[in-house]
Amino acid sequence: MTGFFRNGCCETGSQDVGTHVVCAQVSEEFLTFTKAQGNDLSTPKPMYEFPGLKPGDKWCLCVSRWKEALDAGFAPPIILSATHEAALKVVPLEVLKEHAI
């Protein structure tokens, strides 16, 4: 797992305009969904040292993207203990718990 600051945690700060705070275990369905929305997380991007994600990988997602996937029926499960509390500004705790591994 990584994070906006590439420190292995789903931390956020003023530079993180996407609010990458939801620790998710990505699924094939989510990767297909997010690619269709213009955010391809499965294709490697060597220039950014990004290997591309595959189903089962853990990744810090933007809370707005996770909510969008939730509303569309494609939200991947989350690791609640590694999800930053800033996610609560967008998604209620009860909903996060429902999707926790």
Summary of the structure (lengths in Angstrom):
residues: 101
radius of gyration: 12.5
end to end distance: 15.3
largest distance: 38.8
contacts: 280
relative contact order: 0.24
helix: 36%
strand: 15%
